[in-house]
């Protein structure tokens, strides 16, 4: 594990990675994580979904804590869809299927926190 180091940058300085074919129009920026920053407990990501795009429908054993920064969309949690807009918060428990979709005409940006232990 890397030694923790302070970090102060604009989010655009963190490279955006694409998900690929399973998530059209989606990029992810690992804003704070164990690999680059030595964050031992928590990773913070920015998910950006282009108009018409969506994240993969998936499940995993760890939870998500989300905050909608910009745009509008919806989230599927288990079998229920919830509309989302700027300022909304979402908690997705571990083991629950979920996906996010952009339902607007501008980028849909979500901060997503996950436990670093899921990376081990």
Secondary structure, DSSP 8 states (H G I E B T S, - for coil): ----------GGGS--EE--GGGTTEEEEEEE-HHHH--SSEEEEEEEE-TT-B---B--SS-EEEEEEESEEEEEETTEEEEEETT-EEEE-TT--EEEEE-SSS-EEEEEEEEGGGG-
